[in-house]
Every structure is written in C-alpha cells, then in structure tokens.
Amino acid sequence: MAAEVAVARRSPQVRRRVIEMLIAAAVALSAWIIVLGLSLPKRYDAAHWNLAWIGFDLALLVALGLTAWAAYRRRAVIVLLATVTATLLVADAWFDVTTARSRDLWISVAQAIFIELPFAAFLIYVVVRVLNFTRGTIWSDQLGGRPKSLWTVEFPHPSEHGDRSDEGDPIGDPSRAANEELG
C-alpha cells in the first residue's frame, strides 16, 4: 500500500480563522444551550406552527428530490445533498417525537424508528460508499496512493493551494481564474 501524500501549505491564516470561528460558535452555542435550559418554559404555543412544519417538510422534499436527481445523474454533489437530507430526516424525527402530544407519541416514535432514522442511515451509507469509491479512484490517481482512511484524508484550503498554473489549474493562479471567468 502506498504512503499517504502530505498536503502543501502556503498560507494557514484563513484556515486558522475558519477553525477559530467554528470553535467560537461551539462555545457560544454551549452557553446558549445553558441559557435556554434555564429559561425556556415547559409549554409554548407557536403562532405559526403549521407554517413551520410545512416549510420544514418542503425543505425535506426539495432535499430528497435533489438527492434523487444527483443519484440518477451520477453527480458528486450527492455527497452534500445526501448528507443534508439525512440531517433533515434526523431533525424531523427528533422534532416529531419531542413535540408530539401524548396520544400521537407512538405514531411519531414508530415513524422515527421505522422510516426516518433508517432512511437517514441509508443516505449516510450512500455518502460513505461514494467517498470510499472516490478515495479508491480519484485520490489514488491524483495523490499516487490510496489513503488508508477518510479520517486521514486532508483537503488543502484554497488559501493553501500550491501554484499549479503549469497544469492549467486556475485555482493556483488567481489572475488566471479571474481571466477565465471573464473570457
């Protein structure tokens, strides 16, 4: 098995800022969860309950449709779309169960256990299969060896991308990228 290839790093400032923002967001969300836990009432009547659920289900419908399109057309964007759809299915199951009236709880739990969560798991399985296939073909061609695991694959941040303008890659040469967009 070939060794993994190190990713060249030119300018880590942007990547560092992204990581710092993610950590700050996680800390802020942790504090907000504590505030909500201490201040939310046990019961709350929503003014636009039907709009919230219909809007959420419409978003789920669009995500399912786009994921089906990506699968049919064999598009790499299926990784993103299937991940979004799976996330929406898990959120749908969570909110269905946690907001159900006691007489409707068993229906919500059954839908979560037998429909929403298994389908979300299936979509994550699709994502892993596509990524593993990609890891075995495209990355092997570009990096010269198949990475051992998706957990070890590094993507260069655009700010860290080496100069590859000699290969016709506009990412490495910002002026070429701008010229190609204009012309």
BAFI-3210 file (N, C-alpha, C; in Angstrom, 3 decimals, decimal comma, padded with zeros to 6 digits):
// residues 183
n [1|2|3|4|5|6|7|8|9|10|11|12|13|14|15|16|17|18|19|20|21|22|23|24|25|26|27|28|29|30|31|32|33|34|35|36|37|38|39|40|41|42|43|44|45|46|47|48|49|50|51|52|53|54|55|56|57|58|59|60|61|62|63|64|65|66|67|68|69|70|71|72|73|74|75|76|77|78|79|80|81|82|83|84|85|86|87|88|89|90|91|92|93|94|95|96|97|98|99|100|101|102|103|104|105|106|107|108|109|110|111|112|113|114|115|116|117|118|119|120|121|122|123|124|125|126|127|128|129|130|131|132|133|134|135|136|137|138|139|140|141|142|143|144|145|146|147|148|149|150|151|152|153|154|155|156|157|158|159|160|161|162|163|164|165|166|167|168|169|170|171|172|173|174|175|176|177|178|179|180|181|182|183]
n.u [000,852|000,573|002,251|000,728|000,202|001,589|-000,027|000,648|001,277|000,607|-000,487|-001,654|-003,427|-006,147|-007,395|-006,911|-008,489|-011,037|-011,210|-010,993|-013,365|-015,282|-014,806|-015,380|-018,097|-019,081|-018,560|-020,145|-022,675|-022,858|-023,041|-025,470|-027,240|-027,260|-028,424|-030,957|-031,844|-032,238|-034,144|-036,306|-039,827|-041,913|-044,047|-045,217|-047,027|-047,006|-047,148|-047,134|-047,289|-048,173|-047,040|-044,322|-043,926|-044,835|-043,104|-040,650|-041,043|-041,303|-038,706|-037,382|-038,545|-037,539|-034,805|-034,776|-035,627|-033,540|-031,400|-032,165|-032,056|-029,282|-028,292|-029,400|-028,197|-025,603|-023,894|-021,311|-022,107|-023,943|-022,919|-022,946|-025,722|-027,054|-026,097|-027,187|-029,930|-030,150|-029,550|-031,725|-033,776|-033,149|-033,453|-036,174|-037,293|-036,505|-037,848|-040,489|-040,931|-040,303|-042,102|-044,585|-047,981|-049,209|-051,039|-050,340|-047,758|-046,796|-047,113|-045,344|-042,913|-042,828|-042,686|-040,231|-038,451|-038,882|-038,963|-037,854|-035,258|-033,958|-033,883|-032,324|-029,931|-029,411|-028,891|-026,542|-024,932|-024,825|-023,365|-020,896|-020,169|-019,850|-017,789|-015,774|-015,419|-014,533|-012,216|-010,756|-010,367|-010,223|-008,586|-006,429|-005,391|-004,667|-003,041|-001,277|-001,461|-003,674|-005,482|-005,424|-007,685|-010,771|-010,728|-008,159|-007,630|-006,568|-007,747|-006,612|-006,893|-008,293|-006,627|-004,270|-003,499|-001,182|000,862|-000,312|-000,438|000,896|-000,253|-002,617|-004,492|-006,677|-006,979|-004,578|-003,551|-004,668|-005,108|-005,420|-007,723|-009,627|-009,439|-010,314|-012,949|-013,989|-013,560]
n.v [-001,179|002,185|005,071|007,807|011,058|014,172|017,316|020,340|023,446|026,828|029,327|029,538|031,230|031,832|029,342|028,911|030,981|030,088|027,735|028,855|030,375|028,331|027,011|029,130|029,449|026,984|027,226|029,481|028,449|026,419|027,934|029,233|027,064|026,404|028,753|028,584|026,177|026,948|028,948|028,511|028,037|025,270|024,792|026,071|027,996|028,036|030,564|030,260|027,501|025,595|026,674|026,473|023,639|022,835|024,309|023,160|020,495|020,951|021,803|019,402|017,812|019,079|018,595|015,762|015,388|016,663|015,068|012,605|013,330|013,839|011,279|009,860|011,193|010,659|012,415|014,069|015,773|014,490|013,651|015,904|016,582|014,220|014,103|016,444|015,830|013,528|014,672|016,436|014,516|013,245|015,433|015,906|013,543|013,858|016,268|015,554|013,512|014,783|016,874|015,798|015,221|013,417|011,421|011,055|010,249|007,582|007,119|008,980|008,044|005,484|006,187|007,499|005,428|003,396|004,577|007,343|007,492|005,033|005,571|007,879|006,767|005,037|006,948|008,121|005,883|005,722|008,064|007,432|005,207|006,427|008,249|006,446|005,049|007,153|007,782|005,567|005,764|008,425|009,931|008,202|008,389|011,109|011,553|009,500|007,280|005,239|006,662|005,583|005,848|007,676|009,417|010,301|011,713|014,705|017,839|020,481|023,847|026,529|028,797|027,622|026,267|025,046|026,492|025,628|026,389|025,646|023,325|023,992|024,696|026,881|027,501|027,676|030,025|033,041|035,245|034,048|032,590|034,638|035,796|033,641|033,431|035,784|035,592]
n.w [000,000|-000,855|000,483|002,263|000,881|001,720|002,214|000,636|002,262|002,146|003,091|006,112|007,494|006,779|007,023|009,736|010,810|010,080|011,611|014,188|014,205|014,085|016,523|018,290|017,690|018,610|021,366|021,979|021,304|023,213|025,571|025,008|024,965|027,667|028,722|027,470|028,582|031,207|031,000|029,211|028,852|029,963|028,322|025,241|023,010|019,621|017,178|014,403|013,768|011,818|009,477|010,074|010,159|007,599|005,989|006,787|005,957|003,219|002,628|003,181|001,195|-001,141|-000,718|-000,806|-003,458|-004,910|-004,115|-005,205|-007,911|-008,153|-007,671|-009,827|-011,989|-011,479|-010,030|-008,230|-006,255|-004,773|-002,373|-000,676|-000,860|000,007|002,606|003,704|003,392|005,010|007,480|007,751|007,915|010,363|012,086|011,639|012,688|015,378|016,169|015,593|017,491|019,950|020,064|019,940|020,877|023,721|022,927|020,278|020,309|020,005|017,270|016,161|017,244|016,074|013,323|013,366|014,168|012,241|009,708|009,237|010,608|009,753|006,977|006,927|007,878|005,741|003,725|004,727|004,549|001,744|001,232|002,491|000,933|-001,613|-001,035|-000,255|-002,651|-004,246|-002,874|-003,498|-006,251|-007,664|-005,808|-005,629|-008,192|-008,271|-006,008|-005,958|-004,351|-002,444|000,172|003,605|005,193|005,328|007,420|007,534|005,264|003,852|002,828|000,873|001,887|-000,030|000,252|000,821|-001,365|-003,625|-006,276|-009,250|-011,838|-014,091|-014,847|-015,899|-014,043|-012,704|-010,021|-008,666|-009,666|-009,177|-010,908|-013,387|-012,919|-012,616|-015,172|-016,762|-015,919|-016,925|-019,638]
ca.u [000,000|001,387|002,191|-000,118|000,929|001,355|-000,612|001,468|000,579|001,227|-000,979|-002,613|-004,217|-007,579|-007,811|-006,908|-009,669|-012,211|-011,204|-011,306|-014,797|-016,038|-014,663|-016,148|-019,516|-019,391|-018,577|-021,333|-023,851|-022,888|-023,587|-026,875|-027,990|-027,437|-029,422|-032,266|-032,219|-032,665|-035,169|-037,461|-040,993|-042,211|-045,071|-045,212|-047,911|-046,368|-048,107|-047,127|-046,932|-048,368|-046,053|-043,020|-043,853|-044,961|-041,832|-039,610|-041,296|-040,975|-037,244|-037,046|-038,957|-036,547|-033,560|-034,965|-035,657|-032,197|-030,574|-032,552|-031,503|-027,834|-028,057|-029,749|-027,221|-024,267|-023,174|-020,567|-022,818|-024,772|-022,333|-023,509|-027,189|-027,478|-025,789|-028,217|-031,202|-030,082|-029,631|-033,120|-034,578|-032,902|-034,115|-037,615|-037,619|-036,340|-038,919|-041,759|-041,048|-040,262|-043,223|-045,838|-048,900|-049,092|-051,828|-049,694|-046,355|-046,431|-047,009|-044,088|-041,806|-042,811|-042,159|-038,802|-037,701|-039,035|-038,897|-036,942|-033,892|-033,334|-033,604|-031,165|-028,760|-029,157|-028,263|-025,164|-024,263|-024,556|-022,268|-019,658|-019,824|-019,348|-016,477|-014,807|-015,131|-013,710|-010,910|-010,043|-010,116|-009,733|-007,465|-005,290|-004,816|-004,084|-002,064|-000,327|-001,707|-004,984|-005,404|-005,860|-008,999|-011,299|-010,380|-006,799|-007,508|-006,543|-008,029|-005,989|-007,766|-007,912|-005,511|-003,062|-003,306|000,082|000,776|-000,417|-000,841|001,508|-001,126|-003,890|-005,400|-006,807|-007,006|-003,246|-003,214|-005,902|-005,328|-005,948|-009,108|-010,445|-009,472|-011,142|-014,348|-014,402|-013,420]
ca.v [000,000|003,394|006,020|008,978|012,223|015,365|018,445|021,547|024,529|028,115|030,401|028,929|032,210|031,693|028,083|029,138|031,791|029,214|026,865|029,708|030,722|027,129|026,813|030,197|029,130|025,871|027,763|030,332|027,578|025,754|028,902|029,459|025,881|026,553|029,812|028,039|025,171|027,610|029,977|028,156|027,484|023,876|024,794|027,289|027,919|028,685|031,323|029,785|026,086|024,914|027,200|025,902|022,242|022,742|024,799|022,146|019,357|021,373|021,749|017,985|017,365|019,597|017,857|014,409|015,482|016,958|013,877|011,633|013,826|013,627|009,838|009,492|011,785|010,257|013,649|014,031|016,593|013,595|013,595|017,037|016,509|013,103|014,484|017,414|015,119|012,683|015,571|016,877|013,382|013,075|016,562|015,666|012,513|014,456|017,219|014,819|012,792|015,658|017,821|015,070|015,086|012,069|010,446|010,868|009,926|006,272|007,252|009,692|007,132|004,444|006,784|007,759|004,166|002,540|005,288|008,486|007,171|004,084|006,199|008,745|005,871|004,612|008,054|008,225|004,741|006,137|009,038|006,709|004,414|007,325|008,746|005,343|004,815|008,278|007,604|004,494|006,013|009,770|010,307|007,370|008,956|012,424|011,545|008,418|006,185|005,284|006,951|004,467|006,090|009,013|010,238|010,801|012,481|016,148|018,686|021,789|025,016|027,316|029,701|026,806|025,541|025,362|027,041|024,556|027,039|024,967|022,210|024,521|024,770|028,281|027,708|028,067|031,338|033,830|036,103|033,190|032,257|035,809|035,932|032,575|033,745|036,899|035,356]
ca.w [000,000|-000,985|001,601|002,038|000,410|002,533|001,502|000,761|002,949|001,885|003,929|007,036|008,234|006,505|007,636|011,178|011,128|009,971|012,796|015,342|014,152|014,442|017,973|018,949|017,519|019,511|022,736|022,096|021,317|024,522|026,526|024,659|025,408|029,117|028,906|027,098|029,579|032,433|030,816|028,376|029,553|029,610|027,282|024,438|021,851|018,468|016,370|013,010|013,866|010,530|008,539|010,438|009,743|006,143|005,455|007,032|005,075|001,854|002,534|003,108|-000,137|-002,093|-000,489|-001,342|-004,916|-005,412|-003,874|-006,236|-009,176|-008,129|-007,811|-011,202|-012,906|-011,018|-009,721|-006,967|-005,269|-003,953|-001,026|000,066|-000,816|000,861|003,990|004,101|003,504|006,208|008,637|007,862|008,387|011,796|012,761|011,544|013,681|016,705|016,479|015,624|018,761|021,123|020,087|019,793|022,010|024,275|022,158|018,973|020,511|019,467|015,808|015,902|017,560|015,038|012,099|013,560|014,239|011,064|008,423|009,129|011,017|008,822|005,684|007,160|007,938|004,359|002,995|005,205|003,917|000,364|001,293|002,796|-000,258|-002,661|-000,611|-000,329|-004,064|-004,689|-002,226|-004,191|-007,670|-007,973|-004,964|-005,994|-009,406|-008,022|-004,928|-006,152|-003,432|-001,803|001,609|004,437|005,770|005,084|008,576|007,378|004,022|004,055|001,683|001,028|001,854|-001,214|000,552|000,954|-002,606|-004,288|-007,628|-010,235|-013,077|-015,221|-015,191|-016,373|-012,915|-012,344|-008,576|-008,234|-010,190|-009,076|-012,073|-014,450|-012,582|-012,938|-016,627|-017,329|-015,646|-017,796|-021,053]
c.u [000,895|001,208|001,286|000,739|000,582|000,815|000,267|000,647|001,329|000,808|-002,043|-003,542|-005,719|-008,116|-007,900|-008,134|-010,948|-012,318|-011,564|-012,785|-015,656|-015,969|-015,462|-017,646|-019,934|-019,477|-019,829|-022,607|-023,967|-023,479|-025,078|-027,742|-028,248|-028,501|-030,817|-032,751|-032,747|-033,881|-036,394|-038,624|-041,221|-043,207|-045,048|-046,121|-047,301|-047,434|-048,215|-046,687|-047,050|-047,355|-044,666|-042,896|-043,958|-043,665|-040,713|-039,807|-041,052|-039,462|-036,776|-037,403|-037,956|-035,236|-033,652|-034,939|-034,280|-031,247|-030,888|-031,979|-030,001|-027,489|-028,316|-028,689|-025,777|-023,371|-022,515|-021,263|-023,768|-024,229|-022,921|-025,022|-027,683|-027,193|-026,830|-029,549|-031,236|-030,206|-031,057|-034,017|-034,394|-033,572|-035,626|-038,050|-037,556|-037,523|-040,297|-041,974|-041,138|-041,417|-044,577|-046,675|-048,832|-049,876|-051,202|-048,253|-045,964|-046,307|-045,683|-042,879|-041,704|-042,251|-040,664|-037,995|-037,737|-038,909|-037,752|-035,491|-033,244|-033,003|-032,423|-029,883|-028,405|-028,446|-026,816|-024,333|-023,904|-023,372|-020,935|-019,219|-019,234|-017,959|-015,415|-014,445|-014,213|-012,302|-010,096|-009,713|-009,476|-008,518|-006,234|-004,606|-004,084|-002,953|-001,051|-000,506|-003,046|-004,818|-005,962|-007,299|-009,455|-010,963|-008,987|-006,610|-007,562|-006,871|-007,290|-007,049|-007,361|-006,744|-004,194|-002,705|-002,020|-000,145|000,811|-000,799|-000,229|000,670|-002,473|-004,925|-005,521|-006,817|-005,651|-002,854|-004,475|-006,154|-005,870|-007,397|-010,027|-010,560|-010,349|-012,612|-014,856|-014,425|-013,810]
c.v [001,238|004,301|007,195|010,179|013,421|016,493|019,670|022,670|025,836|029,164|029,866|029,914|032,021|030,431|028,243|029,946|030,960|028,331|027,666|030,072|029,520|026,860|027,864|029,928|027,998|026,341|028,609|029,488|026,844|026,681|029,134|028,280|025,957|027,608|029,280|027,022|025,784|028,523|029,562|027,632|026,035|023,793|026,137|027,080|028,723|029,356|030,771|028,327|025,389|025,385|026,603|024,469|022,085|023,228|023,790|020,962|019,701|021,355|020,299|017,418|017,818|018,827|016,439|014,421|015,739|015,778|012,803|012,040|013,538|012,147|009,397|009,969|011,430|011,472|013,546|014,827|015,747|013,509|014,705|016,885|015,374|013,398|015,463|016,697|014,234|013,533|016,060|015,750|013,143|014,197|016,385|014,629|013,091|015,349|016,561|014,165|013,762|016,656|017,129|015,134|013,643|011,038|010,154|010,388|008,604|006,308|007,932|008,799|006,046|004,992|007,038|006,466|003,399|003,261|006,300|008,122|006,104|004,704|007,166|007,909|005,360|005,709|008,264|007,072|005,080|007,106|008,326|005,872|005,286|007,836|007,647|005,018|005,906|008,164|006,574|004,788|007,371|010,124|009,464|007,924|010,252|012,396|010,419|007,251|006,348|005,592|005,783|004,633|007,497|009,961|010,832|011,632|013,964|016,844|019,997|022,880|025,837|028,269|028,937|026,087|025,985|025,885|025,896|025,134|026,355|023,766|022,694|024,642|026,224|028,531|028,206|029,468|032,198|034,715|035,296|032,838|033,408|035,986|034,881|032,820|034,829|036,504|034,020]
c.w [000,000|000,218|001,248|001,698|001,281|001,649|001,731|001,389|002,701|002,888|004,881|007,748|008,019|007,160|009,152|011,591|011,063|011,205|014,046|015,375|014,529|015,943|018,736|018,851|018,452|020,958|022,948|022,145|022,645|025,582|026,267|025,092|026,907|029,413|028,590|028,122|030,860|032,239|029,997|029,214|029,109|028,465|026,566|023,244|020,715|017,611|014,944|012,940|012,517|009,493|008,821|009,924|008,230|005,480|005,617|006,087|003,612|001,636|002,417|001,736|-001,207|-001,952|-001,036|-002,872|-005,505|-005,211|-004,902|-007,596|-009,242|-008,283|-009,257|-012,190|-012,559|-010,764|-008,343|-005,869|-004,416|-002,533|-000,160|000,229|000,079|002,333|004,512|004,317|004,742|007,474|008,844|008,353|009,888|012,586|012,746|012,580|015,097|017,059|016,461|016,987|019,937|021,184|019,993|021,066|022,485|023,477|020,785|019,092|019,867|017,945|015,446|016,163|016,490|013,720|012,211|013,467|012,916|009,720|008,410|009,481|010,133|007,461|005,804|007,203|006,539|003,568|003,443|004,651|002,468|000,334|001,523|001,599|-001,360|-002,287|-000,663|-001,768|-004,596|-004,125|-002,972|-005,633|-007,900|-007,135|-005,267|-007,226|-009,122|-007,004|-005,049|-005,202|-002,761|-000,323|002,415|004,912|005,418|006,227|008,435|006,111|004,338|002,744|001,891|001,008|000,638|-000,956|000,653|-000,336|-003,276|-005,693|-008,623|-011,584|-014,292|-015,662|-015,712|-015,278|-012,464|-010,843|-008,091|-008,689|-010,201|-010,291|-013,242|-014,178|-012,945|-014,452|-017,274|-017,077|-016,586|-019,255|-021,497]
res [m|a|a|e|v|a|v|a|r|r|s|p|q|v|r|r|r|v|i|e|m|l|i|a|a|a|v|a|l|s|a|w|i|i|v|l|g|l|s|l|p|k|r|y|d|a|a|h|w|n|l|a|w|i|g|f|d|l|a|l|l|v|a|l|g|l|t|a|w|a|a|y|r|r|r|a|v|i|v|l|l|a|t|v|t|a|t|l|l|v|a|d|a|w|f|d|v|t|t|a|r|s|r|d|l|w|i|s|v|a|q|a|i|f|i|e|l|p|f|a|a|f|l|i|y|v|v|v|r|v|l|n|f|t|r|g|t|i|w|s|d|q|l|g|g|r|p|k|s|l|w|t|v|e|f|p|h|p|s|e|h|g|d|r|s|d|e|g|d|p|i|g|d|p|s|r|a|a|n|e|e|l|g]
***
